[in-house]
Amino acid sequence: MNNLSEIGDLLLQGKRIILCGHVMPDGDCLGSVIALGLALEKMGKEVTLAIPDPVPEVYNFLPEVKRFQEGSKALQGEYDSFIILDCSVPDRLGPLRELLTRPIITCSIDHHVSANEFAHYNYIDPKAAAVGEIIQDLLNLINFPLTPDISICLYAAIVTDTGSFQYDNTRADTHRRAAKLIEYGVPAAEINRLIYEQKPLSSLRLLEAVLGTLSVSPCGRVSWMIVNLEMLKNKNAGKEHVDGLINYGRSVRGVEVALLFQEISKDCFKVSFRSKELVDVNSLAGKFGGGGHNRAAGCIIKGDLETIKTQVIAAALQAVNETALVCFSPDV
């Protein structure tokens, strides 16, 4: 693996650079890509911002977000460098994975525990709460002065991947970085309102339907919910409105592991994993070909829902039992 100084040198050498994040982009992915892209552009680079899937509407407030080329559109361009952010495996690049086969320099910057070193240059820091933290450190390392727009993007990256500083990936250094960004003029309260308090009614109708599927294991330590395509259609909601729903399952008193089974297509489900304190859900998701972080992970499984549920719930219960947690009776 490379060090951050080597990554900085690499970025300074590139001239025609394409940056991208992962499928189903989140705030860290989008904010980090835009922030680094704007910085490179200020350095005189020719920059293209790409993303495999559409940008969720909640992030439309981000500066320059409309510049993203979605899907395979960016494949038509010619580049000398391909910079990948917040993407642990090539499969999460969607159609943009094709760029890895071109005779250009590739670089991956990530913070997932499960990240693979699949590029020519790789920098992975699992201790970073967000890739936005890494980008902030990188720009500081190469003595690039932050701008208001870059600061907003970095703050959005950090605040979303820490759950507004609630998750245990939040460290003292995380707050220091956020404070520095606020000193640069980031309207922190406004950004929090835009992300967390501007939900369309359809997303709340979806929440109502999903909460109706909430189940808790007899021991009270594992919860699960289901989101299917029919729910999305009936509630006029999009896949981006599923983001964050799993936290309601995790918030149940006594629950250690929360699961969310989201139908992606016929006989194909995304399974999201969250834990509170003890269970390493990165390892748990790894049993099904996925990964992520110790407290947040996911995977894609093909098959019928009942079989998938049975297998995943059993694995979650086993993981809980291995922590020696006693049973807990949640309020009914």
C-alpha positions as CSV (number, residue, x, y, z in Angstrom):
1,M,0.0,0.0,0.0
2,N,1.1,3.5,-0.7
3,N,1.4,6.4,1.8
4,L,-0.5,9.6,1.5
5,S,2.5,11.5,0.3
6,E,2.9,9.2,-2.7
7,I,-0.8,9.7,-3.5
8,G,-0.3,13.4,-3.4
9,D,2.7,13.2,-5.8
10,L,0.6,11.1,-8.2
11,L,-2.3,13.6,-8.3
12,L,0.1,16.4,-9.0
13,Q,1.4,14.5,-12.1
14,G,-1.9,13.8,-13.7
15,K,-3.4,16.1,-16.4
16,R,-6.7,14.6,-17.6
17,I,-8.2,13.0,-14.5
18,I,-11.5,11.2,-14.0
19,L,-12.7,10.7,-10.4
20,C,-15.6,8.4,-9.4
21,G,-17.2,6.8,-6.4
22,H,-19.3,3.7,-5.9
23,V,-22.8,2.5,-6.9
24,M,-25.6,3.8,-4.7
25,P,-23.6,6.8,-3.8
26,D,-23.8,8.3,-0.3
27,G,-22.6,11.6,1.1
28,D,-19.1,10.6,1.8
29,C,-18.7,9.2,-1.8
30,L,-20.2,12.3,-3.5
31,G,-18.6,14.9,-1.2
32,S,-15.2,13.4,-1.4
33,V,-15.2,13.1,-5.2
34,I,-16.4,16.7,-5.7
35,A,-14.0,18.1,-3.1
36,L,-10.9,16.4,-4.7
37,G,-12.2,17.2,-8.2
38,L,-12.5,20.9,-7.4
39,A,-9.1,21.0,-5.9
40,L,-7.5,19.3,-8.9
41,E,-9.2,21.7,-11.2
42,K,-7.9,24.7,-9.2
43,M,-4.4,23.1,-9.9
44,G,-5.0,23.3,-13.6
45,K,-6.1,19.7,-14.2
46,E,-8.8,18.7,-16.7
47,V,-11.3,16.9,-14.4
48,T,-14.3,14.7,-15.0
49,L,-16.6,13.7,-12.2
50,A,-18.3,10.4,-12.7
51,I,-20.7,8.2,-10.7
52,P,-22.2,4.8,-11.6
53,D,-25.7,5.5,-10.3
54,P,-27.9,8.7,-10.1
55,V,-27.2,11.2,-7.3
56,P,-29.8,10.9,-4.6
57,E,-31.9,14.1,-4.4
58,V,-30.9,14.7,-0.8
59,Y,-27.4,15.7,-2.0
60,N,-28.5,18.1,-4.7
61,F,-27.3,21.0,-2.4
62,L,-23.7,20.0,-2.9
63,P,-21.6,22.5,-5.0
64,E,-21.1,21.3,-8.6
65,V,-23.1,18.2,-8.0
66,K,-24.8,18.6,-11.4
67,R,-21.4,18.0,-13.1
68,F,-21.5,14.3,-12.4
69,Q,-21.6,12.1,-15.5
70,E,-23.8,9.2,-14.6
71,G,-23.5,5.6,-15.7
72,S,-21.3,4.9,-18.7
73,K,-21.4,8.4,-20.1
74,A,-17.9,9.2,-18.9
75,L,-16.4,6.2,-20.7
76,Q,-16.4,8.2,-23.9
77,G,-13.6,10.5,-22.6
78,E,-9.8,10.0,-22.7
79,Y,-7.9,10.2,-19.4
80,D,-4.4,9.6,-18.1
81,S,-5.5,9.0,-14.5
82,F,-8.5,7.2,-12.9
83,I,-9.0,8.1,-9.2
84,I,-11.5,5.9,-7.3
85,L,-12.9,7.1,-3.9
86,D,-14.8,5.2,-1.2
87,C,-15.0,2.0,-3.3
88,S,-13.7,-1.2,-1.6
89,V,-14.0,-3.6,-4.6
90,P,-14.1,-3.1,-8.4
91,D,-17.6,-4.5,-8.7
92,R,-18.9,-1.4,-6.9
93,L,-17.7,0.7,-9.8
94,G,-20.6,-0.5,-12.0
95,P,-19.9,0.3,-15.7
96,L,-17.0,2.5,-14.8
97,R,-15.0,-0.6,-13.9
98,E,-14.1,-0.7,-17.6
99,L,-11.6,2.1,-17.0
100,L,-9.5,-0.3,-15.0
101,T,-8.7,-2.1,-18.2
102,R,-7.3,1.0,-19.9
103,P,-3.6,1.8,-20.1
104,I,-4.0,4.7,-17.6
105,I,-2.8,5.2,-14.0
106,T,-5.4,4.0,-11.4
107,C,-5.6,5.0,-7.8
108,S,-7.9,4.0,-5.0
109,I,-8.5,6.0,-1.8
110,D,-10.7,4.2,0.7
111,H,-11.4,3.6,4.4
112,H,-13.3,0.3,4.4
113,V,-11.8,-2.5,6.5
114,S,-12.7,-4.9,3.7
115,A,-11.1,-2.8,0.9
116,N,-9.0,-4.6,-1.8
117,E,-5.9,-3.1,-3.3
118,F,-7.1,-3.3,-6.9
119,A,-5.5,-0.2,-8.4
120,H,-1.9,0.7,-9.3
121,Y,-1.8,3.0,-6.3
122,N,-3.8,2.3,-3.1
123,Y,-4.3,4.2,0.1
124,I,-6.6,2.6,2.7
125,D,-7.1,4.0,6.2
126,P,-9.8,2.0,8.1
127,K,-9.3,4.4,11.1
128,A,-10.7,7.3,9.0
129,A,-14.3,8.0,9.8
130,A,-14.9,9.0,6.2
131,V,-12.9,9.3,3.0
132,G,-13.6,13.0,3.3
133,E,-11.2,13.0,6.3
134,I,-8.5,11.5,4.1
135,I,-9.1,14.0,1.3
136,Q,-8.9,16.8,3.9
137,D,-5.6,15.5,5.1
138,L,-4.3,15.0,1.5
139,L,-5.1,18.6,0.5
140,N,-3.4,19.8,3.7
141,L,-0.4,17.7,2.9
142,I,0.1,19.2,-0.6
143,N,-0.5,22.7,0.9
144,F,-3.7,23.3,-1.0
145,P,-5.9,26.1,0.6
146,L,-9.4,24.9,1.1
147,T,-12.2,26.9,-0.5
148,P,-15.8,27.3,0.8
149,D,-17.2,24.9,-1.7
150,I,-14.6,22.2,-1.0
151,S,-15.1,22.7,2.7
152,I,-18.9,22.2,2.4
153,C,-18.3,18.9,0.4
154,L,-15.8,17.6,2.9
155,Y,-18.1,18.4,5.9
156,A,-21.0,16.7,4.2
157,A,-18.8,13.6,3.6
158,I,-17.8,13.5,7.3
159,V,-21.2,14.3,8.8
160,T,-23.0,11.6,6.8
161,D,-20.5,8.7,7.3
162,T,-20.4,9.4,11.1
163,G,-24.2,9.6,11.3
164,S,-24.0,13.2,12.3
165,F,-21.1,12.3,14.7
166,Q,-23.1,9.6,16.5
167,Y,-21.3,6.5,15.3
168,D,-18.3,5.0,17.1
169,N,-16.0,5.8,14.1
170,T,-16.1,9.4,15.3
171,R,-12.8,10.3,17.0
172,A,-11.4,13.4,18.5
173,D,-9.6,14.1,15.2
174,T,-12.9,13.8,13.4
175,H,-14.3,16.7,15.4
176,R,-11.1,18.7,14.9
177,R,-11.3,18.3,11.2
178,A,-15.0,19.3,11.2
179,A,-14.2,22.3,13.4
180,K,-11.5,23.4,10.9
181,L,-14.1,23.2,8.1
182,I,-16.5,25.2,10.0
183,E,-13.8,27.8,10.5
184,Y,-13.6,28.0,6.7
185,G,-17.2,29.1,6.7
186,V,-19.2,25.8,6.5
187,P,-22.8,26.4,7.6
188,A,-23.0,23.2,9.7
189,A,-26.5,23.7,11.0
190,E,-27.9,24.3,7.5
191,I,-26.1,21.3,6.0
192,N,-27.6,19.1,8.8
193,R,-31.1,20.5,8.0
194,L,-30.7,19.8,4.3
195,I,-29.6,16.2,4.9
196,Y,-31.8,15.2,7.8
197,E,-34.8,17.6,7.8
198,Q,-35.9,17.9,4.2
199,K,-37.4,14.5,3.6
200,P,-40.1,14.1,0.9
201,L,-43.4,12.8,2.2
202,S,-43.0,9.7,0.0
203,S,-39.9,8.7,2.1
204,L,-41.9,8.9,5.3
205,R,-44.7,6.8,3.7
206,L,-42.0,4.3,2.8
207,L,-40.7,4.3,6.4
208,E,-44.3,3.6,7.6
209,A,-44.4,0.5,5.4
210,V,-41.0,-0.7,6.3
211,L,-41.5,-0.4,10.0
212,G,-44.5,-2.7,9.5
213,T,-42.1,-5.5,8.7
214,L,-39.9,-4.9,11.7
215,S,-39.2,-8.2,13.6
216,V,-37.0,-9.0,16.6
217,S,-35.5,-12.4,17.4
218,P,-36.7,-14.2,20.6
219,C,-33.5,-13.3,22.3
220,G,-34.1,-9.6,21.6
221,R,-30.6,-9.0,20.1
222,V,-31.2,-9.2,16.3
223,S,-33.8,-7.1,14.4
224,W,-34.7,-7.2,10.7
225,M,-36.8,-5.3,8.2
226,I,-37.8,-5.8,4.5
227,V,-38.0,-3.3,1.6
228,N,-39.4,-4.6,-1.6
229,L,-39.9,-3.1,-5.0
230,E,-43.7,-3.0,-4.5
231,M,-43.3,-0.8,-1.5
232,L,-41.2,1.7,-3.4
233,K,-43.8,1.8,-6.2
234,N,-46.8,2.1,-4.0
235,K,-45.2,4.9,-1.9
236,N,-43.8,6.7,-4.9
237,A,-40.4,6.4,-3.3
238,G,-36.9,5.9,-4.8
239,K,-34.1,3.5,-3.7
240,E,-32.3,6.5,-2.2
241,H,-35.1,6.8,0.3
242,V,-34.1,3.4,1.8
243,D,-30.9,5.0,3.1
244,G,-31.0,5.3,6.9
245,L,-34.0,3.1,7.5
246,I,-31.9,0.3,9.0
247,N,-31.1,2.6,11.9
248,Y,-34.6,2.3,13.2
249,G,-34.0,-1.4,13.6
250,R,-30.7,-0.8,15.4
251,S,-32.4,1.8,17.7
252,V,-34.6,-0.9,19.3
253,R,-33.6,-1.3,23.0
254,G,-31.5,-4.4,23.4
255,V,-30.8,-5.0,19.7
256,E,-27.1,-5.5,18.9
257,V,-27.4,-6.4,15.2
258,A,-29.9,-4.9,12.7
259,L,-30.5,-6.3,9.3
260,L,-32.3,-4.8,6.3
261,F,-33.3,-6.9,3.3
262,Q,-33.8,-4.7,0.2
263,E,-35.1,-6.1,-3.0
264,I,-32.9,-4.9,-5.9
265,S,-34.5,-7.0,-8.6
266,K,-36.2,-10.4,-8.9
267,D,-34.4,-12.9,-6.6
268,C,-31.6,-10.3,-5.9
269,F,-31.4,-8.6,-2.5
270,K,-29.0,-6.1,-0.9
271,V,-28.6,-7.0,2.8
272,S,-27.4,-4.2,5.1
273,F,-25.9,-4.9,8.5
274,R,-25.5,-2.6,11.5
275,S,-24.3,-3.2,15.0
276,K,-24.2,-1.2,18.1
277,E,-21.1,-2.2,20.1
278,L,-19.7,-5.7,19.9
279,V,-20.5,-7.6,16.7
280,D,-18.1,-7.1,13.8
281,V,-20.6,-6.9,10.9
282,N,-17.8,-6.6,8.4
283,S,-16.9,-10.2,9.1
284,L,-20.6,-11.1,9.2
285,A,-21.2,-9.6,5.8
286,G,-18.0,-11.3,4.6
287,K,-19.6,-14.7,5.0
288,F,-21.9,-13.7,2.2
289,G,-19.4,-12.1,-0.1
290,G,-19.7,-8.6,1.2
291,G,-18.0,-6.3,3.6
292,G,-17.6,-2.7,4.8
293,H,-16.9,-1.5,8.3
294,N,-17.0,-3.0,11.8
295,R,-20.3,-1.4,12.6
296,A,-21.8,-1.0,9.1
297,A,-21.5,-3.4,6.2
298,G,-23.5,-4.9,3.3
299,C,-23.7,-7.6,0.6
300,I,-25.7,-8.6,-2.4
301,I,-27.3,-12.1,-2.3
302,K,-29.2,-13.8,-5.1
303,G,-32.0,-16.2,-4.2
304,D,-35.5,-16.2,-2.7
305,L,-36.1,-14.0,0.2
306,E,-37.1,-16.6,2.8
307,T,-33.9,-18.6,2.2
308,I,-31.7,-15.5,2.4
309,K,-33.4,-14.3,5.6
310,T,-33.0,-17.7,7.3
311,Q,-29.3,-17.9,6.4
312,V,-28.5,-14.3,7.3
313,I,-30.5,-14.2,10.5
314,A,-28.9,-17.5,11.7
315,A,-25.4,-16.1,11.0
316,A,-26.3,-12.9,12.9
317,L,-27.6,-14.8,15.9
318,Q,-24.4,-16.9,15.9
319,A,-22.3,-13.7,15.9
320,V,-24.3,-12.3,18.8
321,N,-24.0,-15.6,20.8
322,E,-20.2,-15.5,20.3
323,T,-20.2,-12.2,22.1
324,A,-21.8,-13.8,25.2
325,L,-24.6,-11.2,25.2
326,V,-27.5,-12.4,27.4
327,C,-31.0,-12.4,26.0
328,F,-33.0,-9.2,26.3
329,S,-36.8,-8.9,26.2
330,P,-37.7,-5.7,24.2
331,D,-40.8,-3.8,25.0
332,V,-43.8,-5.0,22.9
